[in-house]
Amino acid sequence: MPVKAKGAGAMAKRSIQHILILVDGTDTSYHAADAAIDLARDLGAQLTAMAVVDTETLGQLLSVKILVDAEMGEFQKELEESSRRQLAEVVSRAADRKVVAEQALLTGNTETVVPREVQERGVDLIALGGFQSSKIARDLLARQRQQIIDRAKCPVLVVR
């Protein structure tokens, strides 16, 4: 419910109306989802659970001959199936708390897909799992999470 602004009696906009949870199947990702679900319930905010299959990274593995064409297609399919299961888990957790969560499975470069979706969906807060900064150089998920934090145009809630 909006709160009246001081002064002219105008209605002030809630500061958080749409929360985006980035789901990647890690324990910290699920902790972030739980925190975001509770926050969405308490604020009456819209909730979207999103997973991104980073096809750019898959393409890089193909270009350096770590994967061959046949393996890449199968690997991408497996990643998409895994992401669907992870999204379903978050949607189920939300439903258990009487919160409706939209789900979105996207492909592409995480560092370009997420900012675009944040803007297009009118997201006010991104929730993602915590990570150790010492792992950024060698851990793809940690690096992607740091890139999201660096590029976000809205607040980011990092949950361990």
C-alpha positions as CSV (number, residue, x, y, z in Angstrom):
1,M,0.0,0.0,0.0
2,P,1.5,3.4,-1.0
3,V,2.4,5.8,1.7
4,K,1.3,9.4,1.6
5,A,4.2,11.8,0.9
6,K,4.7,14.7,3.3
7,G,3.2,18.0,2.2
8,A,0.8,18.1,-0.7
9,G,-0.9,14.8,0.1
10,A,0.4,13.1,-3.0
11,M,0.9,9.3,-3.0
12,A,4.6,8.3,-2.8
13,K,5.7,5.3,-4.8
14,R,6.9,2.2,-3.0
15,S,10.7,2.0,-3.4
16,I,10.7,-1.7,-4.2
17,Q,7.9,-2.9,-6.5
18,H,9.7,-5.6,-8.5
19,I,12.4,-8.0,-7.3
20,L,14.5,-10.2,-9.6
21,I,16.0,-13.3,-8.3
22,L,19.0,-14.7,-10.2
23,V,18.8,-18.5,-9.9
24,D,21.9,-20.6,-10.6
25,G,21.3,-23.7,-8.5
26,T,23.9,-22.9,-5.8
27,D,23.0,-23.0,-2.1
28,T,23.6,-19.2,-1.9
29,S,21.3,-18.7,-4.8
30,Y,18.5,-20.5,-3.0
31,H,19.3,-18.5,0.2
32,A,18.9,-15.3,-1.9
33,A,15.7,-16.6,-3.3
34,D,14.3,-17.3,0.2
35,A,15.2,-13.8,1.3
36,A,13.7,-12.2,-1.8
37,I,10.5,-14.2,-1.5
38,D,10.0,-13.1,2.1
39,L,10.8,-9.5,1.1
40,A,8.4,-9.6,-1.9
41,R,5.7,-10.9,0.4
42,D,6.3,-8.3,3.1
43,L,6.4,-5.4,0.5
44,G,3.7,-6.8,-1.8
45,A,6.3,-6.6,-4.6
46,Q,6.2,-8.4,-7.9
47,L,8.8,-11.3,-8.1
48,T,10.6,-12.8,-11.0
49,A,12.9,-15.8,-10.8
50,M,15.4,-15.7,-13.7
51,A,18.1,-18.1,-14.9
52,V,20.5,-17.4,-17.8
53,V,22.2,-20.1,-19.8
54,D,25.4,-18.3,-20.9
55,T,25.6,-19.3,-24.5
56,E,28.5,-16.9,-25.1
57,T,30.7,-19.0,-22.7
58,L,29.6,-22.1,-24.5
59,G,30.6,-20.5,-27.8
60,Q,34.0,-19.7,-26.4
61,L,34.5,-23.3,-25.3
62,L,33.6,-24.4,-28.8
63,S,36.0,-21.9,-30.4
64,V,39.0,-23.2,-28.3
65,K,38.0,-26.8,-29.1
66,I,37.0,-27.7,-25.6
67,L,33.6,-28.7,-27.0
68,V,32.7,-29.8,-30.4
69,D,29.4,-28.8,-32.1
70,A,27.5,-32.0,-31.1
71,E,28.6,-31.7,-27.5
72,M,27.7,-28.0,-27.3
73,G,24.1,-28.6,-28.4
74,E,23.7,-31.4,-25.9
75,F,25.4,-29.4,-23.1
76,Q,23.2,-26.4,-23.7
77,K,20.1,-28.6,-23.6
78,E,21.3,-30.1,-20.3
79,L,21.9,-26.6,-18.9
80,E,18.5,-25.4,-19.9
81,E,16.8,-28.5,-18.3
82,S,18.8,-27.9,-15.1
83,S,17.8,-24.2,-15.1
84,R,14.1,-25.2,-15.5
85,R,14.3,-27.4,-12.5
86,Q,16.0,-24.7,-10.5
87,L,13.4,-22.1,-11.5
88,A,10.6,-24.6,-10.6
89,E,12.2,-25.0,-7.1
90,V,12.2,-21.2,-6.5
91,V,8.6,-20.9,-7.8
92,S,7.6,-23.7,-5.4
93,R,9.3,-22.1,-2.5
94,A,7.5,-18.8,-3.3
95,A,4.1,-20.6,-3.6
96,D,4.7,-22.2,-0.2
97,R,4.9,-18.7,1.2
98,K,1.8,-17.5,-0.8
99,V,3.9,-15.5,-3.2
100,V,3.4,-15.7,-7.0
101,A,6.7,-15.8,-8.8
102,E,7.1,-15.4,-12.6
103,Q,9.9,-17.4,-14.1
104,A,12.1,-16.5,-17.0
105,L,14.7,-18.8,-18.7
106,L,17.0,-16.8,-21.0
107,T,20.0,-17.5,-23.1
108,G,22.9,-15.2,-24.1
109,N,25.7,-13.3,-22.4
110,T,24.8,-12.9,-18.7
111,E,26.4,-9.5,-18.4
112,T,24.2,-8.1,-21.2
113,V,21.0,-10.2,-20.7
114,V,20.6,-9.3,-17.0
115,P,20.9,-5.4,-17.3
116,R,18.5,-5.5,-20.4
117,E,15.9,-7.5,-18.5
118,V,16.2,-5.4,-15.4
119,Q,15.4,-2.3,-17.5
120,E,12.7,-3.9,-19.6
121,R,10.9,-5.4,-16.6
122,G,11.2,-2.4,-14.3
123,V,13.2,-4.2,-11.7
124,D,13.9,-2.3,-8.5
125,L,16.1,-4.9,-6.7
126,I,18.2,-7.8,-7.8
127,A,18.7,-10.7,-5.4
128,L,21.7,-13.0,-5.9
129,G,23.7,-15.5,-4.0
130,G,26.9,-14.4,-2.3
131,F,30.4,-15.4,-3.5
132,Q,34.0,-15.1,-2.4
133,S,35.7,-12.3,-4.2
134,S,39.0,-14.3,-4.1
135,K,37.3,-16.7,-6.6
136,I,36.4,-14.2,-9.2
137,A,39.4,-14.8,-11.4
138,R,38.8,-18.5,-11.7
139,D,35.1,-19.1,-11.0
140,L,32.6,-18.3,-13.8
141,L,29.6,-17.8,-11.4
142,A,31.5,-15.5,-9.1
143,R,32.7,-13.5,-12.1
144,Q,29.2,-13.3,-13.5
145,R,27.8,-12.2,-10.1
146,Q,30.4,-9.5,-9.8
147,Q,29.6,-8.2,-13.3
148,I,26.0,-8.0,-12.4
149,I,26.8,-6.0,-9.3
150,D,29.1,-3.7,-11.3
151,R,26.5,-3.0,-14.1
152,A,23.3,-2.9,-12.1
153,K,21.3,0.2,-12.3
154,C,19.3,-0.7,-9.2
155,P,20.2,-2.0,-5.7
156,V,21.5,-5.5,-5.4
157,L,20.9,-7.8,-2.4
158,V,23.7,-10.3,-2.0
159,V,22.8,-13.2,0.3
160,R,25.1,-15.8,1.7
